[in-house]
Amino acid sequence: MEEKRHVQRHRTLKAGKIIFNRGSFAVDCTVKNISETGACLLTKTTMLPDKFELSIPLDHFTRHCQVAWKTPDKVGVKFVEAA
């Protein structure tokens, strides 16, 4: 399969939180891989909005995200500037 990413992702298994609705809702996730430009998250995706915030509390990491693709248990996101 041809690699379409411009920046290489690094494998990881870190606990994260998907935060949306102005912080009213948070969903646990596992960060499967990450780069400067995006990440792959393991989580149930049925109720996720197209834009949300990803937090990795142990790394003091927070990024605004746009969904690039999703399956029932994974979501690929690209990091975007805050709206």
N, CA, C and O atoms as a GROMACS GRO file, in nm:
protein
  332
    1MET      N    1   0.083  -0.117   0.000
    1MET     CA    2   0.000   0.000   0.000
    1MET      C    3   0.088   0.124   0.000
    1MET      O    4   0.189   0.129   0.071
    2GLU      N    5   0.052   0.222  -0.078
    2GLU     CA    6   0.129   0.345  -0.090
    2GLU      C    7   0.106   0.436   0.029
    2GLU      O    8  -0.009   0.459   0.068
    3GLU      N    9   0.211   0.489   0.085
    3GLU     CA   10   0.203   0.582   0.198
    3GLU      C   11   0.168   0.720   0.146
    3GLU      O   12   0.237   0.773   0.060
    4LYS      N   13   0.059   0.780   0.198
    4LYS     CA   14   0.014   0.911   0.152
    4LYS      C   15   0.050   1.023   0.249
    4LYS      O   16   0.033   1.141   0.216
    5ARG      N   17   0.098   0.990   0.365
    5ARG     CA   18   0.131   1.093   0.463
    5ARG      C   19   0.259   1.166   0.424
    5ARG      O   20   0.350   1.108   0.366
    6HIS      N   21   0.263   1.294   0.457
    6HIS     CA   22   0.383   1.375   0.430
    6HIS      C   23   0.482   1.368   0.545
    6HIS      O   24   0.602   1.392   0.526
    7VAL      N   25   0.432   1.335   0.664
    7VAL     CA   26   0.516   1.326   0.783
    7VAL      C   27   0.498   1.188   0.844
    7VAL      O   28   0.385   1.142   0.861
    8GLN      N   29   0.608   1.121   0.878
    8GLN     CA   30   0.601   0.986   0.932
    8GLN      C   31   0.538   0.987   1.071
    8GLN      O   32   0.568   1.073   1.153
    9ARG      N   33   0.450   0.891   1.096
    9ARG     CA   34   0.388   0.875   1.227
    9ARG      C   35   0.473   0.782   1.313
    9ARG      O   36   0.544   0.696   1.262
   10HIS      N   37   0.464   0.803   1.444
   10HIS     CA   38   0.538   0.721   1.539
   10HIS      C   39   0.440   0.639   1.621
   10HIS      O   40   0.343   0.693   1.675
   11ARG      N   41   0.465   0.509   1.629
   11ARG     CA   42   0.377   0.421   1.708
   11ARG      C   43   0.383   0.456   1.854
   11ARG      O   44   0.488   0.490   1.908
   12THR      N   45   0.266   0.448   1.917
   12THR     CA   46   0.256   0.474   2.060
   12THR      C   47   0.128   0.409   2.111
   12THR      O   48   0.042   0.374   2.031
   13LEU      N   49   0.114   0.394   2.236
   13LEU     CA   50  -0.011   0.350   2.298
   13LEU      C   51  -0.030   0.435   2.423
   13LEU      O   52   0.004   0.394   2.534
   14LYS      N   53  -0.084   0.554   2.403
   14LYS     CA   54  -0.102   0.649   2.513
   14LYS      C   55  -0.250   0.673   2.536
   14LYS      O   56  -0.330   0.673   2.443
   15ALA      N   57  -0.285   0.694   2.662
   15ALA     CA   58  -0.424   0.726   2.698
   15ALA      C   59  -0.453   0.870   2.660
   15ALA      O   60  -0.375   0.961   2.690
   16GLY      N   61  -0.566   0.890   2.595
   16GLY     CA   62  -0.606   1.024   2.555
   16GLY      C   63  -0.752   1.050   2.582
   16GLY      O   64  -0.827   0.960   2.622
   17LYS      N   65  -0.793   1.174   2.561
   17LYS     CA   66  -0.932   1.215   2.575
   17LYS      C   67  -0.971   1.294   2.452
   17LYS      O   68  -0.897   1.382   2.406
   18ILE      N   69  -1.088   1.262   2.398
   18ILE     CA   70  -1.148   1.338   2.290
   18ILE      C   71  -1.251   1.430   2.355
   18ILE      O   72  -1.346   1.383   2.419
   19ILE      N   73  -1.232   1.560   2.340
   19ILE     CA   74  -1.316   1.658   2.408
   19ILE      C   75  -1.393   1.739   2.304
   19ILE      O   76  -1.335   1.788   2.208
   20PHE      N   77  -1.526   1.752   2.325
   20PHE     CA   78  -1.607   1.829   2.230
   20PHE      C   79  -1.725   1.894   2.301
   20PHE      O   80  -1.745   1.875   2.421
   21ASN      N   81  -1.802   1.971   2.226
   21ASN     CA   82  -1.914   2.051   2.278
   21ASN      C   83  -1.867   2.146   2.388
   21ASN      O   84  -1.922   2.152   2.497
   22ARG      N   85  -1.761   2.222   2.354
   22ARG     CA   86  -1.704   2.322   2.445
   22ARG      C   87  -1.665   2.264   2.580
   22ARG      O   88  -1.681   2.328   2.684
   23GLY      N   89  -1.615   2.142   2.578
   23GLY     CA   90  -1.569   2.076   2.699
   23GLY      C   91  -1.676   2.003   2.777
   23GLY      O   92  -1.649   1.950   2.884
   24SER      N   93  -1.800   2.000   2.724
   24SER     CA   94  -1.910   1.934   2.794
   24SER      C   95  -1.900   1.783   2.790
   24SER      O   96  -1.949   1.715   2.881
   25PHE      N   97  -1.837   1.729   2.686
   25PHE     CA   98  -1.826   1.584   2.669
   25PHE      C   99  -1.681   1.544   2.650
   25PHE      O  100  -1.604   1.614   2.585
   26ALA      N  101  -1.646   1.429   2.707
   26ALA     CA  102  -1.513   1.373   2.689
   26ALA      C  103  -1.526   1.222   2.670
   26ALA      O  104  -1.600   1.156   2.743
   27VAL      N  105  -1.453   1.170   2.572
   27VAL     CA  106  -1.453   1.027   2.540
   27VAL      C  107  -1.310   0.977   2.553
   27VAL      O  108  -1.218   1.038   2.498
   28ASP      N  109  -1.291   0.867   2.624
   28ASP     CA  110  -1.157   0.808   2.635
   28ASP      C  111  -1.115   0.748   2.502
   28ASP      O  112  -1.198   0.698   2.425
   29CYS      N  113  -0.985   0.755   2.474
   29CYS     CA  114  -0.930   0.694   2.353
   29CYS      C  115  -0.788   0.648   2.382
   29CYS      O  116  -0.730   0.682   2.485
   30THR      N  117  -0.734   0.571   2.290
   30THR     CA  118  -0.593   0.533   2.293
   30THR      C  119  -0.530   0.587   2.167
   30THR      O  120  -0.580   0.564   2.057
   31VAL      N  121  -0.419   0.659   2.182
   31VAL     CA  122  -0.347   0.713   2.067
   31VAL      C  123  -0.258   0.601   2.015
   31VAL      O  124  -0.163   0.560   2.081
   32LYS      N  125  -0.289   0.553   1.894
   32LYS     CA  126  -0.215   0.441   1.834
   32LYS      C  127  -0.086   0.488   1.767
   32LYS      O  128   0.018   0.424   1.779
   33ASN      N  129  -0.096   0.600   1.695
   33ASN     CA  130   0.024   0.660   1.637
   33ASN      C  131   0.002   0.810   1.625
   33ASN      O  132  -0.111   0.857   1.625
   34ILE      N  133   0.113   0.885   1.615
   34ILE     CA  134   0.104   1.030   1.616
   34ILE      C  135   0.222   1.090   1.541
   34ILE      O  136   0.330   1.031   1.535
   35SER      N  137   0.200   1.208   1.484
   35SER     CA  138   0.306   1.285   1.419
   35SER      C  139   0.280   1.432   1.448
   35SER      O  140   0.192   1.466   1.527
   36GLU      N  141   0.357   1.518   1.387
   36GLU     CA  142   0.336   1.663   1.402
   36GLU      C  143   0.204   1.707   1.340
   36GLU      O  144   0.149   1.810   1.378
   37THR      N  145   0.152   1.630   1.244
   37THR     CA  146   0.036   1.674   1.168
   37THR      C  147  -0.093   1.597   1.196
   37THR      O  148  -0.200   1.640   1.153
   38GLY      N  149  -0.086   1.483   1.266
   38GLY     CA  150  -0.207   1.405   1.290
   38GLY      C  151  -0.184   1.284   1.376
   38GLY      O  152  -0.074   1.260   1.426
   39ALA      N  153  -0.293   1.204   1.390
   39ALA     CA  154  -0.285   1.087   1.477
   39ALA      C  155  -0.392   0.986   1.438
   39ALA      O  156  -0.487   1.018   1.367
   40CYS      N  157  -0.375   0.863   1.486
   40CYS     CA  158  -0.476   0.758   1.474
   40CYS      C  159  -0.520   0.725   1.616
   40CYS      O  160  -0.437   0.695   1.702
   41LEU      N  161  -0.651   0.730   1.640
   41LEU     CA  162  -0.706   0.708   1.773
   41LEU      C  163  -0.794   0.585   1.774
   41LEU      O  164  -0.872   0.564   1.681
   42LEU      N  165  -0.782   0.504   1.878
   42LEU     CA  166  -0.868   0.388   1.896
   42LEU      C  167  -0.980   0.427   1.991
   42LEU      O  168  -0.954   0.462   2.106
   43THR      N  169  -1.105   0.420   1.943
   43THR     CA  170  -1.221   0.456   2.023
   43THR      C  171  -1.347   0.420   1.946
   43THR      O  172  -1.340   0.395   1.825
   44LYS      N  173  -1.460   0.418   2.012
   44LYS     CA  174  -1.589   0.403   1.942
   44LYS      C  175  -1.619   0.535   1.872
   44LYS      O  176  -1.618   0.640   1.937
   45THR      N  177  -1.646   0.532   1.743
   45THR     CA  178  -1.656   0.655   1.665
   45THR      C  179  -1.797   0.696   1.627
   45THR      O  180  -1.815   0.797   1.559
   46THR      N  181  -1.897   0.622   1.669
   46THR     CA  182  -2.032   0.647   1.620
   46THR      C  183  -2.085   0.786   1.654
   46THR      O  184  -2.160   0.843   1.574
   47MET      N  185  -2.050   0.842   1.766
   47MET     CA  186  -2.104   0.971   1.807
   47MET      C  187  -2.003   1.086   1.799
   47MET      O  188  -2.032   1.196   1.848
   48LEU      N  189  -1.888   1.065   1.740
   48LEU     CA  190  -1.787   1.170   1.737
   48LEU      C  191  -1.821   1.276   1.634
   48LEU      O  192  -1.864   1.244   1.523
   49PRO      N  193  -1.803   1.404   1.669
   49PRO     CA  194  -1.820   1.511   1.570
   49PRO      C  195  -1.701   1.516   1.476
   49PRO      O  196  -1.600   1.448   1.499
   50ASP      N  197  -1.711   1.595   1.370
   50ASP     CA  198  -1.602   1.607   1.273
   50ASP      C  199  -1.484   1.688   1.326
   50ASP      O  200  -1.372   1.673   1.277
   51LYS      N  201  -1.508   1.773   1.426
   51LYS     CA  202  -1.401   1.853   1.487
   51LYS      C  203  -1.408   1.836   1.638
   51LYS      O  204  -1.516   1.838   1.697
   52PHE      N  205  -1.291   1.821   1.700
   52PHE     CA  206  -1.284   1.807   1.846
   52PHE      C  207  -1.143   1.838   1.891
   52PHE      O  208  -1.055   1.868   1.810
   53GLU      N  209  -1.122   1.830   2.021
   53GLU     CA  210  -0.990   1.854   2.080
   53GLU      C  211  -0.937   1.721   2.133
   53GLU      O  212  -1.010   1.646   2.198
   54LEU      N  213  -0.811   1.692   2.105
   54LEU     CA  214  -0.744   1.574   2.158
   54LEU      C  215  -0.652   1.616   2.270
   54LEU      O  216  -0.571   1.708   2.255
   55SER      N  217  -0.666   1.549   2.384
   55SER     CA  218  -0.579   1.575   2.498
   55SER      C  219  -0.508   1.446   2.537
   55SER      O  220  -0.570   1.340   2.546
   56ILE      N  221  -0.377   1.457   2.560
   56ILE     CA  222  -0.299   1.347   2.617
   56ILE      C  223  -0.246   1.402   2.749
   56ILE      O  224  -0.138   1.462   2.753
   57PRO      N  225  -0.321   1.380   2.858
   57PRO     CA  226  -0.289   1.446   2.986
   57PRO      C  227  -0.147   1.421   3.038
   57PRO      O  228  -0.084   1.515   3.087
   58LEU      N  229  -0.096   1.299   3.027
   58LEU     CA  230   0.038   1.271   3.081
   58LEU      C  231   0.148   1.347   3.008
   58LEU      O  232   0.255   1.372   3.065
   59ASP      N  233   0.123   1.384   2.882
   59ASP     CA  234   0.221   1.459   2.804
   59ASP      C  235   0.193   1.609   2.801
   59ASP      O  236   0.267   1.684   2.738
   60HIS      N  237   0.087   1.653   2.870
   60HIS     CA  238   0.045   1.794   2.866
   60HIS      C  239   0.027   1.838   2.720
   60HIS      O  240   0.073   1.946   2.681
   61PHE      N  241  -0.039   1.754   2.642
   61PHE     CA  242  -0.055   1.772   2.497
   61PHE      C  243  -0.202   1.797   2.466
   61PHE      O  244  -0.288   1.720   2.510
   62THR      N  245  -0.232   1.902   2.392
   62THR     CA  246  -0.368   1.930   2.347
   62THR      C  247  -0.360   1.985   2.205
   62THR      O  248  -0.281   2.075   2.176
   63ARG      N  249  -0.444   1.931   2.115
   63ARG     CA  250  -0.451   1.979   1.976
   63ARG      C  251  -0.596   1.978   1.928
   63ARG      O  252  -0.675   1.893   1.967
   64HIS      N  253  -0.628   2.075   1.844
   64HIS     CA  254  -0.757   2.077   1.775
   64HIS      C  255  -0.746   1.982   1.657
   64HIS      O  256  -0.645   1.980   1.587
   65CYS      N  257  -0.852   1.902   1.634
   65CYS     CA  258  -0.847   1.798   1.533
   65CYS      C  259  -0.964   1.807   1.435
   65CYS      O  260  -1.073   1.853   1.469
   66GLN      N  261  -0.938   1.762   1.313
   66GLN     CA  262  -1.038   1.744   1.209
   66GLN      C  263  -1.033   1.598   1.168
   66GLN      O  264  -0.926   1.545   1.139
   67VAL      N  265  -1.150   1.531   1.164
   67VAL     CA  266  -1.154   1.390   1.124
   67VAL      C  267  -1.115   1.378   0.976
   67VAL      O  268  -1.171   1.448   0.891
   68ALA      N  269  -1.021   1.290   0.946
   68ALA     CA  270  -0.980   1.262   0.809
   68ALA      C  271  -1.049   1.135   0.757
   68ALA      O  272  -1.085   1.127   0.640
   69TRP      N  273  -1.066   1.036   0.846
   69TRP     CA  274  -1.134   0.911   0.812
   69TRP      C  275  -1.175   0.843   0.943
   69TRP      O  276  -1.122   0.875   1.049
   70LYS      N  277  -1.270   0.750   0.932
   70LYS     CA  278  -1.303   0.672   1.051
   70LYS      C  279  -1.365   0.538   1.015
   70LYS      O  280  -1.428   0.523   0.910
   71THR      N  281  -1.346   0.441   1.105
   71THR     CA  282  -1.408   0.310   1.100
   71THR      C  283  -1.486   0.298   1.232
   71THR      O  284  -1.479   0.390   1.314
   72PRO      N  285  -1.557   0.190   1.256
   72PRO     CA  286  -1.632   0.181   1.382
   72PRO      C  287  -1.547   0.190   1.510
   72PRO      O  288  -1.600   0.227   1.616
   73ASP      N  289  -1.417   0.156   1.502
   73ASP     CA  290  -1.335   0.158   1.624
   73ASP      C  291  -1.206   0.238   1.613
   73ASP      O  292  -1.123   0.234   1.705
   74LYS      N  293  -1.186   0.311   1.503
   74LYS     CA  294  -1.065   0.393   1.484
   74LYS      C  295  -1.104   0.522   1.415
   74LYS      O  296  -1.201   0.528   1.340
   75VAL      N  297  -1.026   0.627   1.441
   75VAL     CA  298  -1.044   0.754   1.371
   75VAL      C  299  -0.906   0.812   1.341
   75VAL      O  300  -0.818   0.814   1.427
   76GLY      N  301  -0.890   0.858   1.219
   76GLY     CA  302  -0.768   0.928   1.179
   76GLY      C  303  -0.797   1.077   1.179
   76GLY      O  304  -0.897   1.122   1.122
   77VAL      N  305  -0.708   1.154   1.242
   77VAL     CA  306  -0.731   1.298   1.250
   77VAL      C  307  -0.609   1.374   1.200
   77VAL      O  308  -0.496   1.327   1.205
   78LYS      N  309  -0.638   1.495   1.152
   78LYS     CA  310  -0.528   1.588   1.123
   78LYS      C  311  -0.542   1.703   1.222
   78LYS      O  312  -0.652   1.743   1.258
   79PHE      N  313  -0.428   1.754   1.264
   79PHE     CA  314  -0.426   1.866   1.358
   79PHE      C  315  -0.449   1.995   1.282
   79PHE      O  316  -0.390   2.017   1.176
   80VAL      N  317  -0.536   2.081   1.336
   80VAL     CA  318  -0.572   2.206   1.270
   80VAL      C  319  -0.559   2.321   1.369
   80VAL      O  320  -0.551   2.299   1.490
   81GLU      N  321  -0.559   2.443   1.317
   81GLU     CA  322  -0.558   2.561   1.402
   81GLU      C  323  -0.695   2.578   1.467
   81GLU      O  324  -0.796   2.535   1.412
   82ALA      N  325  -0.698   2.638   1.583
   82ALA     CA  326  -0.825   2.663   1.653
   82ALA      C  327  -0.912   2.755   1.570
   82ALA      O  328  -0.862   2.847   1.504
   83ALA      N  329  -1.042   2.731   1.574
   83ALA     CA  330  -1.137   2.814   1.497
   83ALA      C  331  -1.157   2.948   1.562
   83ALA      O  332  -1.233   3.030   1.511
   0.00000   0.00000   0.00000
